[in-house]
Amino acid sequence: MAKRKDEKYKNLLLSLVFDGIGMLSFTVPFIGEFSDVIWAPLAGWLMTRLYKGKVGKAAGVFTFLEELIPGMDVVPSFTIMWIYTYFLSDKKTKKTIIDV
C-alpha cells in the first residue's frame, strides 16, 4: 500500500513538472510556440510512459495535439490525467492477477 501511495505522489510531481515545461513556451512570445514542435512529441511519449494502457495511449495522442496547437499550452493535460487515474477511474472493476 505504501508503494502505491509513493507512486501516486511521484506521478503527481512529474505531472506538475511536465505541465510546467509545456507552459514555458508562453514566456517567449511567438518564438516559444516553435519550441512546441520539439516538446509535443516528447510530451506525448512521456504521457504513454507515465500512464500505461489504452487510456495512457489516448492521453498521449491528446497531449501531442494539445501541445502542437498554438495557445493550448495552458491545458494541464498531465495533471488532468493524474486526477483521472487516481480519482475518477473505476479501479474496482479492473482486476489483476494479484486481486483475484
C-alpha positions as CSV (number, residue, x, y, z in Angstrom):
1,M,0.0,0.0,0.0
2,A,2.8,2.4,0.8
3,K,4.5,1.7,-2.5
4,R,1.2,2.6,-4.3
5,K,0.9,5.9,-2.4
6,D,4.6,6.8,-3.1
7,E,4.0,6.1,-6.9
8,K,0.8,8.3,-6.7
9,Y,2.7,11.3,-5.4
10,K,5.7,10.7,-7.6
11,N,3.4,10.8,-10.6
12,L,1.7,14.0,-9.4
13,L,5.1,15.7,-9.1
14,L,6.2,14.5,-12.6
15,S,2.8,15.6,-14.0
16,L,3.2,19.1,-12.5
17,V,6.8,19.4,-13.8
18,F,5.8,18.2,-17.3
19,D,2.8,20.6,-17.4
20,G,5.2,23.4,-16.3
21,I,7.6,22.6,-19.1
22,G,4.7,22.7,-21.6
23,M,3.7,26.1,-20.4
24,L,7.2,27.6,-20.7
25,S,6.6,28.4,-24.3
26,F,4.4,31.3,-23.1
27,T,7.5,33.0,-21.6
28,V,8.9,33.9,-25.1
29,P,6.1,35.3,-27.3
30,F,5.9,34.0,-30.8
31,I,9.3,32.2,-30.7
32,G,8.1,30.0,-27.8
33,E,5.4,28.4,-29.8
34,F,8.1,26.9,-32.2
35,S,9.5,25.0,-29.2
36,D,6.3,23.1,-29.1
37,V,7.4,21.3,-32.3
38,I,10.0,19.6,-30.2
39,W,8.0,19.4,-26.9
40,A,4.8,18.0,-28.4
41,P,6.1,14.5,-29.5
42,L,8.2,14.2,-26.3
43,A,5.2,15.1,-24.1
44,G,3.0,12.6,-25.9
45,W,5.7,9.9,-25.4
46,L,6.1,10.8,-21.7
47,M,2.4,10.6,-21.2
48,T,2.3,7.0,-22.5
49,R,5.3,6.1,-20.2
50,L,3.7,7.7,-17.1
51,Y,0.2,6.2,-17.7
52,K,0.0,2.8,-19.2
53,G,-2.6,1.0,-21.2
54,K,-5.2,2.3,-23.7
55,V,-6.0,5.3,-21.6
56,G,-2.4,6.3,-21.5
57,K,-2.1,6.0,-25.3
58,A,-5.2,8.1,-25.8
59,A,-3.9,10.7,-23.4
60,G,-0.5,10.7,-25.2
61,V,-2.3,11.5,-28.5
62,F,-4.3,14.2,-26.8
63,T,-1.2,15.7,-25.2
64,F,0.7,15.7,-28.5
65,L,-2.1,17.5,-30.3
66,E,-2.7,19.9,-27.4
67,E,1.0,20.9,-27.3
68,L,1.0,21.4,-31.1
69,I,-2.0,23.7,-31.3
70,P,-0.9,27.3,-30.5
71,G,-2.4,28.8,-27.4
72,M,-3.4,25.4,-25.9
73,D,-0.4,25.1,-23.6
74,V,-2.5,26.3,-20.7
75,V,-4.3,22.9,-20.6
76,P,-2.6,20.9,-17.8
77,S,-3.0,17.5,-19.6
78,F,-0.6,15.6,-17.4
79,T,-2.3,16.8,-14.2
80,I,-5.8,16.1,-15.7
81,M,-4.6,12.6,-16.4
82,W,-3.3,12.2,-12.9
83,I,-6.7,13.3,-11.5
84,Y,-8.5,10.8,-13.8
85,T,-6.1,8.0,-12.9
86,Y,-6.2,8.4,-9.1
87,F,-9.7,9.8,-8.5
88,L,-12.1,9.3,-11.4
89,S,-11.3,5.9,-13.0
90,D,-13.1,2.9,-11.6
91,K,-10.3,0.8,-10.1
92,K,-12.7,-1.7,-8.6
93,T,-13.7,-3.2,-11.9
94,K,-10.1,-3.7,-13.0
95,K,-8.9,-6.9,-11.5
96,T,-5.3,-8.0,-11.7
97,I,-3.9,-11.4,-11.0
98,I,-3.0,-10.3,-7.5
99,D,-6.6,-9.1,-6.8
100,V,-8.2,-12.4,-7.9
